[in-house]
């Protein structure tokens, strides 16, 4: 530990903290999303919800798997573009925005998926399309909201959930989807 | 009173570690530009903080070229929190 001689004055400590926090804020504000990021993620989620609803209604695994593949491809591309563009890896962006673990995105997704499955069971296809689009829009808006929250408090929101936790959730989601489709 | 950490005492190191709390991992040039320091200055501070177990460096690729990716370790986050708490106490005049 430091000696008394090295101990900063209150003014020096305040200056050092202010400068350090300003640097962090500058970096957080410089982080931007790739073009069409939220739009493409919203569209991919809408496609995934629509195909999942069709798959559950028909008891077919193929549409469910196709929807998940579309989402995985778009998510992978956007994560790679984000990393390349900013020179940073932001766990919060990966989990809260791309994988939709932020509360607004996950609630919008769950409600839209349930409503789309219900509509597909009654063969109301226009409603399936409507709920799918609504789910995608809610997902994208949730992502935009997270980015604003992150810029306001980067240290609190930058890291997101651990990779192990996300892998577990993704595995549970895929497993649940397969079981639902198989049982439909 | 909480203890100040000698490894983070230099304002440049406090700035570096605080900036890294905004991300999970950052590429060397991104950090250098954010801190507005030279490659050699950043490398020197990183080496010291890595020796203390506060940051982790790994070789990787960015935009097709080899580079270094930097991240805070859990130990580094804990040390930074304690150091910042000590600085805040100092600012408030707590003994």
Interface residues (C-beta under 8 A of the other chain):
Chain A: X1 X2 X6 X7 X8 X10 X13 X14 X15 X16 X17 X19 X20 X21 X23 X24 X26 X27 X28 X30 X31 X84 X86 X87 X88 X89 X90 X91 X92 X154 X155 X158 X159 X160
Chain B: X3 X4 X5 X6 X9 X11 X14 X15 X17 X18 X19 X21 X22 X23 X24 X25 X26 X27 X29 X30 X34 X35 X62 X63 X69 X84 X87 X88 X90 X91 X93
